[in-house]
């Protein structure tokens, strides 16, 4: 039986979020499906991967200098040399680096090695250290890659400079737009469960509470607006939760900011929201932003790689420099005051996101897998 291996740093926050439709495709096409990643579930027994025949739990670390990664490389190389995969599809920076290095011998024997760059660490405006550390590494790893897939146009243009067999641009990992179209939610009841009233203006953000996601800029923008009817709903966990709570309290908006933690009902929450805010410093092509568009929400987001592929300024929302508190406040206020514009932006996003549907993306990736 033909075998395929998916490699990524973690399961819960990567494989389960982005790649289940691809595992299903391989399973339906007669492959034995393997996954190699770190089990990042708090309760390890919850790690059940659909369409996966064998899970290799390896302690990948995100940092390239952690000693664990050397042992992961050795263990992964042994797995690859033993299992004789037809295709190895690598994801995430460390999964991509270790996976491609471990597959060098197998590649010489005919294994096809694919790497999807979900967002290079080097990009326009990135710190110089990112370019010095990651750019040479990716150029070097390109020679061990049969197909390099990029998911935004900026990365695609950069990747053209690499010496790699084949470079492809694919519009993201695909989103199930029907999942968001067909949702029926009792708006009043859902909002009440969050402490949000029917006449509040509900802003939602989805993402880990970390420095990159930059949630603090929205809290500061809300504080500037001095409008108690604005409620900011944050879905996600992370190391900055305490700091963000303290900031909201310091700015006297603690009653307007709702920390919901990890949620499984994000589509329902987006359905009852008024605006999606997304002020990240760095993204590849954000799935949560695509979900907001599929939900028909207008967007105010940072003007960065990936976001500029998805949001057309003045048509689906507004693009703002990540640290521009005044800019975010200005456009939030504009969309509160102009319901017609809010509706037009949401309708525009709802139509545009069809180009990024899982059906369209799968067709392009299938062509890559079949070659």
VOPAGU-2260 file (C-alpha; in pm, 1 decimal, decimal comma):
REM VOPAGU-2260
SITE   aa  ch    i         X         Y         Z
SITE  UNK   A    0       0,0       0,0       0,0
SITE  UNK   A    1     116,1     353,9     -77,4
SITE  UNK   A    2     206,1     563,3     226,6
SITE  UNK   A    3     205,2     937,2     296,5
SITE  UNK   A    4     355,3    1121,5     593,4
SITE  UNK   A    5     249,5    1463,0     722,0
SITE  UNK   A    6     511,5    1636,1     937,8
SITE  UNK   A    7     444,4    1939,2    1159,5
SITE  UNK   A    8     561,2    2073,1    1492,6
SITE  UNK   A    9     230,3    2014,6    1675,2
SITE  UNK   A   10     -97,2    1827,6    1631,9
SITE  UNK   A   11    -374,3    2024,3    1805,7
SITE  UNK   A   12    -277,3    2371,5    1689,7
SITE  UNK   A   13    -169,9    2276,7    1338,5
SITE  UNK   A   14    -261,2    1934,4    1197,1
SITE  UNK   A   15    -611,2    1939,2    1347,0
SITE  UNK   A   16    -674,7    2299,7    1241,1
SITE  UNK   A   17    -546,1    2293,3     883,9
SITE  UNK   A   18    -492,9    1947,3     740,3
SITE  UNK   A   19    -775,7    1704,6     812,3
SITE  UNK   A   20    -928,4    1747,2     459,1
SITE  UNK   A   21    -590,1    1653,1     311,3
SITE  UNK   A   22    -553,8    1344,7     530,4
SITE  UNK   A   23    -904,4    1247,4     419,3
SITE  UNK   A   24    -811,0    1291,2      52,0
SITE  UNK   A   25    -514,9    1056,5      85,6
SITE  UNK   A   26    -720,4     801,9     278,1
SITE  UNK   A   27    -988,5     801,6       7,8
SITE  UNK   A   28    -720,4     759,0    -258,6
SITE  UNK   A   29    -582,0     440,3    -110,4
SITE  UNK   A   30    -293,2     568,9     100,1
SITE  UNK   A   31    -187,8     460,6     445,5
SITE  UNK   A   32    -175,7     792,6     628,1
SITE  UNK   A   33      87,4     876,0     891,0
SITE  UNK   A   34     140,3    1194,0    1097,2
SITE  UNK   A   35     459,3    1294,1    1279,8
SITE  UNK   A   36     424,3    1581,0    1529,2
SITE  UNK   A   37     421,9    1662,2    1899,5
SITE  UNK   A   38     107,2    1579,5    2092,6
SITE  UNK   A   39      27,4    1925,5    2230,0
SITE  UNK   A   40    -302,9    1834,0    2394,6
SITE  UNK   A   41    -318,7    1899,2    2769,3
SITE  UNK   A   42    -490,3    1562,8    2801,2
SITE  UNK   A   43    -278,2    1345,2    2571,7
SITE  UNK   A   44    -561,1    1093,9    2530,1
SITE  UNK   A   45    -764,8    1357,3    2343,8
SITE  UNK   A   46    -523,4    1334,8    2052,4
SITE  UNK   A   47    -732,0    1141,2    1802,0
SITE  UNK   A   48    -647,9    1236,7    1442,8
SITE  UNK   A   49    -919,1    1159,9    1183,8
SITE  UNK   A   50    -811,0     958,4     877,2
SITE  UNK   A   51    -471,1     888,2    1036,1
SITE  UNK   A   52    -353,4     525,7    1042,1
SITE  UNK   A   53     -42,9     587,9    1251,2
SITE  UNK   A   54      66,5     878,3    1468,2
SITE  UNK   A   55     434,7     926,6    1550,0
SITE  UNK   A   56     447,3    1140,9    1864,7
SITE  UNK   A   57     779,7    1325,0    1844,4
SITE  UNK   A   58     880,5    1608,9    2084,7
SITE  UNK   A   59     935,5    1880,8    1824,9
SITE  UNK   A   60    1040,2    2217,9    1968,8
SITE  UNK   A   61     967,0    2548,6    1794,5
SITE  UNK   A   62    1312,4    2684,8    1873,4
SITE  UNK   A   63    1583,3    2565,2    1630,3
SITE  UNK   A   64    1846,7    2556,5    1907,1
SITE  UNK   A   65    1668,7    2315,2    2142,6
SITE  UNK   A   66    1851,2    1984,6    2190,0
SITE  UNK   A   67    1527,6    1787,5    2161,7
SITE  UNK   A   68    1517,1    1862,3    1791,2
SITE  UNK   A   69    1838,6    1668,9    1729,3
SITE  UNK   A   70    1679,8    1354,6    1873,4
SITE  UNK   A   71    1359,7    1427,7    1681,4
SITE  UNK   A   72    1566,5    1440,8    1361,3
SITE  UNK   A   73    1723,8    1101,9    1435,7
SITE  UNK   A   74    1391,3     940,2    1524,9
SITE  UNK   A   75    1213,0    1088,8    1224,2
SITE  UNK   A   76    1490,3     980,8     987,0
SITE  UNK   A   77    1460,1     626,2    1119,7
SITE  UNK   A   78    1082,4     631,1    1068,5
SITE  UNK   A   79    1115,1     763,9     713,4
SITE  UNK   A   80    1387,7     516,3     617,2
SITE  UNK   A   81    1181,6     228,5     757,6
SITE  UNK   A   82     834,8     317,0     628,1
SITE  UNK   A   83     931,3     407,7     268,9
SITE  UNK   A   84     675,8     680,5     202,1
SITE  UNK   A   85     571,5     781,9    -146,2
SITE  UNK   A   86     499,7    1141,0     -36,1
SITE  UNK   A   87     615,6    1343,6     264,4
SITE  UNK   A   88     435,1    1673,9     316,4
SITE  UNK   A   89     608,2    1903,7     565,6
SITE  UNK   A   90     456,8    2200,1     749,9
SITE  UNK   A   91     560,5    2465,4    1006,9
SITE  UNK   A   92     917,0    2604,3    1025,9
SITE  UNK   A   93    1070,0    2329,2    1242,1
SITE  UNK   A   94     853,7    2051,7    1099,6
SITE  UNK   A   95     954,9    2170,8     754,7
SITE  UNK   A   96    1326,1    2192,3     833,4
SITE  UNK   A   97    1364,2    1867,0    1025,8
SITE  UNK   A   98    1128,0    1681,2     794,2
SITE  UNK   A   99    1318,7    1776,4     480,8
SITE  UNK   A  100    1656,6    1699,8     634,0
SITE  UNK   A  101    1538,5    1362,6     762,6
SITE  UNK   A  102    1396,3    1275,7     419,4
SITE  UNK   A  103    1716,2    1331,2     220,2
SITE  UNK   A  104    1800,3     962,2     179,2
SITE  UNK   A  105    1440,1     866,8     102,5
SITE  UNK   A  106    1418,5    1140,8    -157,6
SITE  UNK   A  107    1710,3     989,6    -346,5
SITE  UNK   A  108    1505,9     668,8    -366,4
SITE  UNK   A  109    1203,0     840,4    -515,6
SITE  UNK   A  110    1005,3     984,2    -224,2
SITE  UNK   A  111     846,3    1316,5    -318,2
SITE  UNK   A  112     905,9    1586,5     -53,5
SITE  UNK   A  113     665,4    1879,5     -36,6
SITE  UNK   A  114     690,4    2179,0     195,2
SITE  UNK   A  115     411,4    2428,7     254,1
SITE  UNK   A  116     538,1    2761,8     385,0
SITE  UNK   A  117     255,4    2891,9     601,6
SITE  UNK   A  118     438,7    3224,8     627,0
SITE  UNK   A  119     813,7    3276,7     604,9
SITE  UNK   A  120     969,8    3436,7     914,5
SITE  UNK   A  121    1136,9    3683,7     678,1
SITE  UNK   A  122     902,8    3933,0     513,6
SITE  UNK   A  123     874,2    4301,7     435,2
SITE  UNK   A  124     922,1    4486,1     762,0
SITE  UNK   A  125    1055,6    4183,0     951,7
SITE  UNK   A  126    1349,5    4236,9    1191,7
SITE  UNK   A  127    1692,0    4205,9    1029,2
SITE  UNK   A  128    1773,9    3909,7    1252,5
SITE  UNK   A  129    1487,2    3715,6    1090,2
SITE  UNK   A  130    1637,9    3770,8     746,1
SITE  UNK   A  131    1986,4    3677,0     865,8
SITE  UNK   A  132    1871,4    3360,6    1041,9
SITE  UNK   A  133    1583,0    3222,5     838,6
SITE  UNK   A  134    1634,9    3339,2     479,8
SITE  UNK   A  135    1967,2    3152,4     424,3
SITE  UNK   A  136    1820,3    2844,9     593,7
SITE  UNK   A  137    1520,4    2835,9     360,0
SITE  UNK   A  138    1738,0    2888,5      53,7
SITE  UNK   A  139    1954,9    2594,9     163,0
SITE  UNK   A  140    1658,7    2368,2     246,7
SITE  UNK   A  141    1502,7    2440,4     -93,6
SITE  UNK   A  142    1745,7    2197,8    -256,7
SITE  UNK   A  143    1590,2    1915,9     -52,1
SITE  UNK   A  144    1239,3    2010,1    -165,0
SITE  UNK   A  145    1054,2    1878,8    -469,1
SITE  UNK   A  146     762,7    2121,4    -440,5
SITE  UNK   A  147     757,9    2442,2    -235,6
SITE  UNK   A  148     402,7    2566,5    -179,3
SITE  UNK   A  149     344,9    2928,1     -75,5
SITE  UNK   A  150       7,6    3056,7      41,5
SITE  UNK   A  151      42,4    3431,7     -10,4
SITE  UNK   A  152     175,9    3640,6    -295,9
SITE  UNK   A  153     465,1    3802,0    -106,5
SITE  UNK   A  154     612,7    3465,0      -7,7
SITE  UNK   A  155     563,4    3340,1    -362,6
SITE  UNK   A  156     770,7    3626,0    -505,3
SITE  UNK   A  157    1047,8    3562,2    -251,3
SITE  UNK   A  158    1045,0    3186,1    -315,4
SITE  UNK   A  159    1105,3    3243,3    -687,2
SITE  UNK   A  160    1464,4    3328,2    -594,0
SITE  UNK   A  161    1524,0    2984,1    -441,6
SITE  UNK   A  162    1676,5    2695,0    -633,2
SITE  UNK   A  163    1391,3    2450,3    -597,1
SITE  UNK   A  164    1245,8    2201,0    -845,1
SITE  UNK   A  165     899,2    2353,0    -841,0
SITE  UNK   A  166     728,7    2648,5    -673,0
SITE  UNK   A  167     352,6    2679,7    -645,0
SITE  UNK   A  168     117,6    2947,1    -515,3
SITE  UNK   A  169    -197,3    2805,4    -355,7
SITE  UNK   A  170    -453,0    3040,8    -197,0
SITE  UNK   A  171    -428,6    2916,9     160,0
SITE  UNK   A  172    -522,2    2583,6     312,9
SITE  UNK   A  173    -886,6    2614,4     215,8
SITE  UNK   A  174   -1194,0    2703,6     416,9
SITE  UNK   A  175   -1527,4    2524,1     437,4
SITE  UNK   A  176   -1743,3    2820,3     338,4
SITE  UNK   A  177   -2065,0    2615,2     365,8
SITE  UNK   A  178   -1992,2    2564,2     735,5
SITE  UNK   A  179   -2034,4    2938,1     786,8
SITE  UNK   A  180   -2314,2    2997,6     536,9
SITE  UNK   A  181   -2555,9    2750,0     691,0
SITE  UNK   A  182   -2522,2    2846,4    1057,7
SITE  UNK   A  183   -2839,0    2937,0    1244,0
SITE  UNK   A  184   -2782,5    3106,0    1579,1
SITE  UNK   A  185   -3019,6    3277,5    1818,4
SITE  UNK   A  186   -2843,1    3613,2    1819,9
SITE  UNK   A  187   -3000,4    3745,3    2138,1
SITE  UNK   A  188   -2939,6    3430,0    2342,7
SITE  UNK   A  189   -2582,6    3387,4    2219,5
SITE  UNK   A  190   -2494,3    3745,3    2297,6
SITE  UNK   A  191   -2654,4    3725,6    2641,5
SITE  UNK   A  192   -2442,0    3419,9    2720,0
SITE  UNK   A  193   -2135,8    3638,4    2659,1
SITE  UNK   A  194   -2258,8    3937,6    2856,7
SITE  UNK   A  195   -2324,0    4130,2    2534,6
SITE  UNK   A  196   -2660,4    4297,8    2476,6
SITE  UNK   A  197   -2851,8    4321,4    2151,1
SITE  UNK   A  198   -2767,4    4688,7    2100,3
SITE  UNK   A  199   -2396,3    4654,5    2180,5
SITE  UNK   A  200   -2139,2    4675,8    1900,6
SITE  UNK   A  201   -1954,4    4344,2    1925,5
SITE  UNK   A  202   -1597,2    4323,5    1799,1
SITE  UNK   A  203   -1438,1    3978,7    1785,0
SITE  UNK   A  204   -1077,3    3861,2    1753,6
SITE  UNK   A  205    -957,6    3502,0    1731,4
SITE  UNK   A  206    -601,8    3393,6    1801,9
SITE  UNK   A  207    -344,4    3305,2    2062,9
SITE  UNK   A  208    -292,4    3575,2    2325,0
SITE  UNK   A  209      68,2    3649,7    2237,1
SITE  UNK   A  210     282,4    3942,7    2127,6
SITE  UNK   A  211     243,9    3873,4    1755,6
SITE  UNK   A  212    -137,0    3881,9    1762,1
SITE  UNK   A  213    -112,5    4234,1    1908,2
SITE  UNK   A  214    -454,5    4236,2    2080,1
SITE  UNK   A  215    -343,5    4520,6    2302,0
SITE  UNK   A  216    -381,3    4769,4    2016,8
SITE  UNK   A  217    -756,1    4700,3    1993,4
SITE  UNK   A  218    -799,1    4736,9    2370,0
SITE  UNK   A  219    -622,1    5072,7    2349,0
SITE  UNK   A  220    -835,7    5178,0    2050,7
SITE  UNK   A  221   -1157,3    5094,3    2238,9
SITE  UNK   A  222   -1037,3    5294,0    2537,8
SITE  UNK   A  223    -987,4    5596,1    2312,4
SITE  UNK   A  224   -1342,3    5574,3    2177,2
SITE  UNK   A  225   -1504,2    5602,2    2522,7
SITE  UNK   A  226   -1814,1    5414,2    2409,4
SITE  UNK   A  227   -1946,9    5165,8    2664,8
SITE  UNK   A  228   -2163,8    4998,3    2400,4
SITE  UNK   A  229   -1851,2    4852,4    2237,8
SITE  UNK   A  230   -1778,8    4498,3    2356,4
SITE  UNK   A  231   -1454,8    4326,7    2257,1
SITE  UNK   A  232   -1467,9    3946,4    2256,4
SITE  UNK   A  233   -1132,7    3763,1    2254,9
SITE  UNK   A  234   -1121,9    3393,4    2164,9
SITE  UNK   A  235    -792,7    3228,6    2250,3
SITE  UNK   A  236    -543,5    3139,8    2518,6
SITE  UNK   A  237    -184,4    3245,1    2562,9
SITE  UNK   A  238      95,6    3386,7    2774,8
SITE  UNK   A  239     -27,4    3747,2    2759,0
SITE  UNK   A  240    -374,0    3694,5    2905,1
SITE  UNK   A  241    -284,7    3837,7    3246,3
SITE  UNK   A  242    -107,7    4133,2    3085,8
SITE  UNK   A  243    -404,9    4206,2    2858,8
SITE  UNK   A  244    -649,0    4184,6    3150,0
SITE  UNK   A  245    -435,7    4427,6    3346,1
SITE  UNK   A  246    -421,8    4664,4    3047,4
SITE  UNK   A  247    -801,7    4660,5    3012,5
SITE  UNK   A  248    -834,2    4736,6    3382,3
SITE  UNK   A  249    -574,4    5014,3    3366,1
SITE  UNK   A  250    -757,6    5176,6    3072,3
SITE  UNK   A  251   -1094,3    5137,2    3248,5
SITE  UNK   A  252   -1245,6    4910,9    2981,9
SITE  UNK   A  253   -1232,2    4583,1    3174,2
SITE  UNK   A  254   -1612,6    4553,2    3155,8
SITE  UNK   A  255   -1598,3    4587,6    2777,8
SITE  UNK   A  256   -1334,6    4319,9    2709,3
SITE  UNK   A  257   -1442,9    3955,0    2729,9
SITE  UNK   A  258   -1175,0    3685,0    2754,9
SITE  UNK   A  259   -1341,5    3363,0    2638,3
SITE  UNK   A  260   -1038,5    3133,1    2620,0
SITE  UNK   A  261   -1030,5    2847,5    2367,9
SITE  UNK   A  262   -1369,1    2809,2    2199,2
SITE  UNK   A  263   -1518,2    2543,9    1977,4
SITE  UNK   A  264   -1811,4    2766,2    1875,9
SITE  UNK   A  265   -1617,7    3035,5    1688,4
SITE  UNK   A  266   -1848,0    3016,3    1380,2
SITE  UNK   A  267   -2148,3    3086,1    1606,7
SITE  UNK   A  268   -1968,0    3373,9    1775,8
SITE  UNK   A  269   -1875,6    3531,3    1443,8
SITE  UNK   A  270   -2235,2    3502,9    1331,6
SITE  UNK   A  271   -2350,1    3731,7    1613,5
SITE  UNK   A  272   -2056,5    3977,7    1594,6
SITE  UNK   A  273   -2049,1    4313,9    1414,6
SITE  UNK   A  274   -1680,5    4343,5    1326,1
SITE  UNK   A  275   -1367,4    4131,3    1308,7
SITE  UNK   A  276   -1047,9    4296,0    1436,6
SITE  UNK   A  277    -712,7    4146,6    1342,7
SITE  UNK   A  278    -406,5    4357,1    1431,6
SITE  UNK   A  279    -128,1    4093,9    1397,8
SITE  UNK   A  280     231,6    4183,9    1322,6
SITE  UNK   A  281     290,4    3868,9    1113,6
SITE  UNK   A  282      64,6    3621,2     931,0
SITE  UNK   A  283      92,9    3375,3     645,6
SITE  UNK   A  284    -268,5    3362,1     533,5
SITE  UNK   A  285    -490,1    3363,6     839,9
SITE  UNK   A  286    -762,5    3100,5     865,9
SITE  UNK   A  287    -947,4    3300,8    1131,3
SITE  UNK   A  288    -953,6    3602,7     900,2
SITE  UNK   A  289   -1095,1    3385,3     623,0
SITE  UNK   A  290   -1356,7    3250,7     864,5
SITE  UNK   A  291   -1459,7    3605,7     948,2
SITE  UNK   A  292   -1499,4    3683,5     578,8
SITE  UNK   A  293   -1704,0    3366,6     527,7
SITE  UNK   A  294   -1925,2    3482,7     814,9
SITE  UNK   A  295   -1993,3    3805,5     626,9
SITE  UNK   A  296   -1811,2    4030,4     871,3
SITE  UNK   A  297   -1641,3    4359,1     785,9
SITE  UNK   A  298   -1277,5    4366,5     894,4
SITE  UNK   A  299   -1030,5    4611,6    1040,7
SITE  UNK   A  300    -686,9    4450,8    1025,7
SITE  UNK   A  301    -315,3    4517,3    1005,0
SITE  UNK   A  302    -165,5    4600,3     667,7
SITE  UNK   A  303      71,7    4304,4     647,7
SITE  UNK   A  304     153,7    4012,2     421,5
SITE  UNK   A  305    -137,3    3772,7     387,1
SITE  UNK   A  306    -395,3    4018,6     517,4
SITE  UNK   A  307    -343,4    4231,6     206,1
SITE  UNK   A  308    -417,3    3924,5      -9,5
SITE  UNK   A  309    -753,7    3882,7     159,9
SITE  UNK   A  310    -880,6    4228,8     250,7
SITE  UNK   A  311    -926,0    4499,6     -10,3
SITE  UNK   A  312    -894,9    4833,7     162,0
SITE  UNK   A  313   -1219,6    5028,5     140,9
SITE  UNK   A  314   -1411,0    4731,6      -0,1
SITE  UNK   A  315   -1403,4    4454,6     260,4
SITE  UNK   A  316   -1270,0    4660,5     546,5
SITE  UNK   A  317    -973,4    4875,5     635,6
SITE  UNK   A  318    -599,4    4808,6     647,6
SITE  UNK   A  319    -405,6    4980,3     925,8
SITE  UNK   A  320     -42,6    4975,5    1039,4
SITE  UNK   A  321     -21,7    4725,4    1329,1
SITE  UNK   A  322      80,3    4980,8    1593,2
SITE  UNK   A  323    -159,8    5257,2    1479,6
SITE  UNK   A  324    -403,9    5278,3    1771,0
SITE  UNK   A  325    -558,8    5596,8    1631,1
SITE  UNK   A  326    -615,1    5429,3    1294,5
SITE  UNK   A  327    -792,5    5129,5    1444,7
SITE  UNK   A  328   -1004,7    5357,7    1661,8
SITE  UNK   A  329   -1096,0    5575,3    1363,6
SITE  UNK   A  330   -1220,2    5286,2    1148,8
SITE  UNK   A  331   -1398,4    5107,9    1431,2
SITE  UNK   A  332   -1587,8    5431,5    1498,4
SITE  UNK   A  333   -1667,6    5472,2    1128,4
SITE  UNK   A  334   -1819,2    5124,9    1105,7
SITE  UNK   A  335   -2018,9    5176,4    1425,2
SITE  UNK   A  336   -2170,7    5492,8    1280,1
SITE  UNK   A  337   -2229,2    5367,8     923,0
SITE  UNK   A  338   -2435,9    5047,5     923,5
SITE  UNK   A  339   -2474,9    5058,2     545,4
SITE  UNK   A  340   -2098,3    5055,3     494,0
SITE  UNK   A  341   -2060,8    4777,9     749,8
SITE  UNK   A  342   -2310,5    4567,4     557,9
SITE  UNK   A  343   -2147,3    4638,2     219,8
SITE  UNK   A  344   -1803,4    4537,8     349,0
SITE  UNK   A  345   -1944,0    4216,3     493,6
SITE  UNK   A  346   -2119,0    4124,5     168,6
SITE  UNK   A  347   -1800,6    4192,4     -30,1
SITE  UNK   A  348   -1594,4    3964,0     195,0
SITE  UNK   A  349   -1859,2    3693,4     183,3
SITE  UNK   A  350   -1833,1    3678,5    -196,3
SITE  UNK   A  351   -1455,7    3714,7    -220,5
SITE  UNK   A  352   -1377,1    3428,7      17,1
SITE  UNK   A  353   -1527,4    3177,2    -227,4
SITE  UNK   A  354   -1194,9    3196,2    -414,9
SITE  UNK   A  355   -1031,4    3046,2    -104,1
SITE  UNK   A  356   -1282,9    2765,5     -47,0
SITE  UNK   A  357   -1159,6    2417,7      39,5
SITE  UNK   A  358   -1301,1    2290,5    -289,6
SITE  UNK   A  359   -1090,7    2534,1    -495,2
SITE  UNK   A  360    -775,6    2483,7    -290,7
SITE  UNK   A  361    -806,9    2103,7    -289,2
SITE  UNK   A  362    -822,6    2097,2    -669,4
SITE  UNK   A  363    -489,6    2278,1    -688,2
SITE  UNK   A  364    -322,5    2065,5    -421,2
SITE  UNK   A  365    -452,0    1742,5    -578,3
SITE  UNK   A  366    -269,4    1836,0    -899,4
SITE  UNK   A  367      49,8    1873,9    -697,0
SITE  UNK   A  368       4,2    1539,8    -522,2
SITE  UNK   A  369     -64,8    1356,6    -848,9
SITE  UNK   A  370     252,7    1469,6   -1029,1
